[in-house]
């Protein structure tokens, strides 16, 4: 929903698709006039942006509950060993939001 009088400041919406008929992360990287991008999606969407090097900051929200197997939070990043994974991200902030925890990581 757009707020009356603020349409020009409202976020643009893009739809990603694994079928390839809609926007891809590499297409999004070339958008002009885009300073910030909020990505909402599943494990494969998150992994695609990380693989393409299009993520500057991660905000991870964790709830103190266990519900069993659940769904994967992240798909395959293409990293094959721990040495490749170390040093990519650094924790810059952590805070409690009620009983949930927010962790903020910046790309190194």
N, C-alpha and C positions, 0 to 999 in steps of 0.2 A: 504494500500500500504506500502510495506517495502522499506526502503531506502537502496540502494546498499552499502554493507560494514557494515551496522548497524543492520543486521538481528538479531543478538544475543541480542541486546538491545531493540528490538521492543516489544511492549506489546503482551501478549498472549490473544487470544480471547476465551471467553467461552459463550455459549448460554444457557440461562435459559428457562425453559418451565413449564407452569402450568400443562401440561399433564404428567409430571413426567418422560419423556423419556430422558431428558437431565439433565444438572447439576442443583443441588438444592443448596440453601445457605449453608446448613450444609456440603455438599460436598466441597464447595469452601473454607470453614473455615479450612479444613484440607490440603489445597494445600501447598506443601513444596516450600520454596524459594520465597514466595510471601510476600512482605513488604507493597505494596500499591495496592489497588483495586479501580478502578473507575467504579461505577455502573450507567449505563444509562438504564432507563426503565420507566415504568409507575407507577401508584399509588400502584398497588399490589406488584410490585417488590421492591419498596422502603419500603413498610410496612413489607415485608418478611424479609429483612435484618435487619430492626429495631427490629422486634419481636425476631429474633434469637440473638440479642445482638452483631451483627457483624459490627456496625457502630461506629467509633471513632470520626468522624467529619462530620458535615453537612455544605454544601455550598448552600445557598438559593439565587437565583437571582430573583429579583422582578422588573417588568416593571410598569411604572406609567400609565397603561391603563386598562380599563375595557371592556370586550367583552361579557358580559352576563353570562350565566350559566357556560359554559366552562366544562372542565374535572376535576375530582378530582386529587389533587396533591398527596394524600396519602390514602392508604387503611386502613382497620381496624387494629389497633395495639394491640387490646385485653385489652386496659386500660378501666376500668369501672367507674373511678371517678377522679376528679381533683387532689386529694391528691396523687394518683399513678403517675400522670404526672409531678407534680412539682419536681424540683430539678434534673431532668434527664439530662438536657442540660444547658450550660451557654454560653452566647454570648461572643465571644472572639475578634471579629473584625467586623467592618461595614465600608463600603466605597461606594462611588458613582462611577459608571462606565458609564460615560455619564449621561443619564437620568435614568439609571437603578441603583438599589441598590443591593449590595452583602452583605449578612449577613453570618458570619461564627460562628458556634456553636460547642463546644467540649463536649463530653460525660463527665458527672460529676462522 
